[in-house]
Amino acid sequence: MPNARDIALIFLSLQALFMGLIPFLLLGALAYGCYRLRGLMREWLRIGLTYAELVRIKADELSRQIAEPFIRVHSAVRWLTTVLNKLLQGGRL
C-alpha cells in the first residue's frame, strides 16, 4: 500500500507543478506578444500621430476663422468707446 500512496503523492505534486506553471506561461506569452507588437506599434503610432497633427492644424485654423470676426468687432467697439469717452470728457486722444 505504501507504493500506491507514493504514486498518488507524485501525481498530486505534478498537478500542483502544472497549476503553478500556468501563470508563468501566460506571463511569458504576454511578454513575447508585447515584444512582437512593439515594432508594429511604432509604425501605427507614427501614422496616428501624423493624422492627429493634421486634425490639430485644421482645428486651429477653424477656431481662428470663427473667432476672428468677434475679435474685430470687439476691438472696433472698444476703440470707438474709448474715442467717444475721450471726446465727451474733453480729454486728449
C-alpha positions in Angstrom: 0.0 0.0 0.0 2.8 2.4 0.6 3.6 2.3 -3.1 0.1 3.5 -4.1 0.5 6.3 -1.6 3.8 7.4 -3.1 2.4 7.3 -6.6 -0.6 9.3 -5.6 1.7 11.9 -4.0 3.7 12.1 -7.1 0.6 12.7 -9.3 -0.6 15.4 -6.9 2.8 17.1 -6.9 2.8 17.0 -10.7 -0.7 18.6 -10.8 0.4 21.3 -8.4 3.5 21.9 -10.6 1.4 22.3 -13.8 -1.0 24.6 -12.0 1.9 26.7 -10.8 3.4 26.9 -14.3 0.2 28.2 -16.0 0.6 31.8 -14.7 4.3 31.8 -15.7 3.4 30.6 -19.2 0.7 33.3 -19.5 3.1 36.0 -18.4 5.7 34.8 -20.8 3.2 34.7 -23.7 2.2 38.3 -22.8 5.8 39.5 -22.7 6.5 37.8 -26.1 3.4 39.4 -27.6 4.4 42.8 -26.4 7.9 42.3 -27.8 6.5 41.3 -31.2 3.9 44.1 -31.3 6.4 46.8 -30.4 7.7 47.1 -33.9 4.2 47.2 -35.4 3.0 49.7 -32.9 5.8 52.1 -33.7 4.7 52.3 -37.3 1.0 52.6 -36.4 1.7 55.2 -33.8 3.7 57.2 -36.3 0.8 57.2 -38.7 -1.7 58.0 -35.9 0.4 60.9 -34.7 0.6 62.3 -38.3 -3.2 62.3 -38.6 -3.6 63.8 -35.1 -1.3 66.6 -36.1 -3.4 67.2 -39.2 -6.5 67.3 -37.1 -4.9 69.8 -34.7 -3.9 72.1 -37.5 -7.4 72.0 -39.1 -9.0 72.7 -35.7 -6.7 75.6 -35.1 -7.4 77.1 -38.5 -11.2 76.7 -37.9 -11.1 78.2 -34.5 -9.2 81.2 -35.8 -11.7 81.7 -38.6 -14.6 81.5 -36.2 -13.1 83.8 -33.5 -11.6 86.5 -35.9 -14.8 88.4 -36.7 -15.8 88.5 -33.0 -12.3 89.9 -32.1 -12.5 92.5 -34.8 -16.0 93.7 -33.7 -15.0 93.8 -30.1 -11.8 95.7 -30.9 -13.7 98.2 -33.0 -16.3 98.7 -30.3 -13.7 99.3 -27.7 -11.8 101.7 -29.9 -15.0 103.7 -30.6 -16.0 103.7 -26.9 -12.5 105.0 -25.9 -12.6 107.7 -28.6 -16.1 108.8 -27.6 -15.2 108.8 -23.9 -12.2 111.0 -24.5 -14.2 113.4 -26.7 -17.1 113.7 -24.3 -14.8 114.2 -21.3 -12.7 116.7 -23.1 -9.6 114.7 -22.7 -6.8 114.2 -25.2 -6.6 111.3 -27.6 
